[in-house]
Amino acid sequence: MTDNLSYLEENDPAVFTALKGEEQRQKSGIELIPSENYTFPEVLATLGSVFTNKYSEGYPGRRYYGGQEFTDQIETLARERAKVVFNCEHANVQPLSGSAMNQAVYLGLLEPGDTVMAMDLSHGGHLTHGAPVSHMGKLFNFVRYVTDPSDGSIDFNQVRKDALASKPKMILCGYTSYPRDVDYAAFKAIADEVGALTMTDASHFGGLVAGGSMRNPIDFGFDVVTTTTHKSLRGPRGGLILCTKKLASKIDKSVFPGLQGGPHMNAVAAIAVTLLKAQTDEFKQYAHQVLSNAKTLATALIENQTALVTGGTDNHMMVLNTVESFGLDGRMAEEVLDKVNITTNKQIIPDDPNPPLRPSGIRIGTPAATTRGMVDADMQQLAQWIVTCLQNPEDEALLGQTRDEVTAFCERFPVPGL
Ligand SMILES: *Cc1c(COP(=O)(O)O)cnc(C)c1O
């Protein structure tokens, strides 16, 4: 690795300099974007390995190219480990990203025009859950359920009525900005009544399910669970589709040759590495600490007059209504925190009256900070910095001083692999 980087330094100083800059940025700031993380050093090494050179269209034992002795080994390892970690019958480890993984599920199990029930996007659903701007939103008919923003609850009588009326082929739960857990049993009962497939997109909390800190939809009889591998799971960028034996062949055919060509075998190898890590006690402890940190951070923010959507969190993330709390829209709040090396992202809130680029809030989460070893006491400090800066967005002296404090604080928490 070091050798390869010194080639880069010598032959492409522009890219090398940007890479070093990004390393420094990741070290000297606190990463609170809930979808980001610092991966394992072994994953970085595997991603930069010779597996990137190899074409492996097809599946282990059934490839369209020769020379597959070792790629077959790693893909089989990744699949078997995924089945153990998520307690499922079948795993496809080839999706190139979360978006491709969800597309492969819809395209493999549904017909164009079919109805899918999914969470309203401003209430927490993801772009790939049929946003009107997405291709999937044009191909399929998405009907929406909403949450009660005061506590995050879902009115299942209403969901049932809407499901009986719209007859979805699939009911999808899972989210990108919903700070609560899902009542899988309630969704499953409604799906069974209307004859719909059940799918959870666990992209954000896959690592917390793997670590045993959040419930596993498979245990509630869900047909399909998808998760990205680079968020709370701390692996390389990629996606996993976990499903029943019955759907295995449809899912595999949908990923390849339906949607993708050659899988990225360097990422598949890195997913195998991640899924062995996910079985360790250390990872269980990590997942537990992510949730504990989130609870502590949420409580500290609320104690400091910050309005949280749903009033708190049951997972690793929270959505702050910055307009209500500080008179700042989400873009302004994100910019103020950027100035002090605390990275967050602007976020629409349920039924947001403001547009997506100037929404009413920000979203923060604890997976990355926890990877660096931050614990509950550090969350108190973090809440103080966030609130003080958002209350005084124009106090350059305060922001400068906070930035110095954050940078010094970060030195206590090494980034894995750096
Ligand atoms: C992040 C995310 C995705 C998409 O993942 P990409 O790798 O960015 O394509 C899909 N669904 C949910 C719920 C997500 O949070």
PDBQT file of the ligand as one rigid body, heavy atoms in Angstrom, charges set to zero:
ROOT
HETATM    1  C1  LIG A 501     -27.780   5.238   1.401  1.00  0.00    +0.000 C 
HETATM    2  C2  LIG A 501     -29.062   4.607   1.090  1.00  0.00    +0.000 A 
HETATM    3  C3  LIG A 501     -29.291   4.002  -0.159  1.00  0.00    +0.000 A 
HETATM    4  C4  LIG A 501     -28.395   4.173  -1.363  1.00  0.00    +0.000 C 
HETATM    5  O1  LIG A 501     -27.097   3.838  -1.266  1.00  0.00    +0.000 OA
HETATM    6  P1  LIG A 501     -26.023   4.335  -2.346  1.00  0.00    +0.000 P 
HETATM    7  O2  LIG A 501     -24.874   3.421  -2.080  1.00  0.00    +0.000 OA
HETATM    8  O3  LIG A 501     -25.759   5.775  -2.016  1.00  0.00    +0.000 OA
HETATM    9  O4  LIG A 501     -26.585   4.173  -3.703  1.00  0.00    +0.000 OA
HETATM   10  C5  LIG A 501     -30.479   3.321  -0.345  1.00  0.00    +0.000 A 
HETATM   11  N1  LIG A 501     -31.396   3.251   0.632  1.00  0.00    +0.000 NA
HETATM   12  C6  LIG A 501     -31.233   3.849   1.825  1.00  0.00    +0.000 A 
HETATM   13  C7  LIG A 501     -32.293   3.742   2.859  1.00  0.00    +0.000 C 
HETATM   14  C8  LIG A 501     -30.062   4.560   2.093  1.00  0.00    +0.000 A 
HETATM   15  O5  LIG A 501     -29.932   5.154   3.273  1.00  0.00    +0.000 OA
ENDROOT
TORSDOF 0
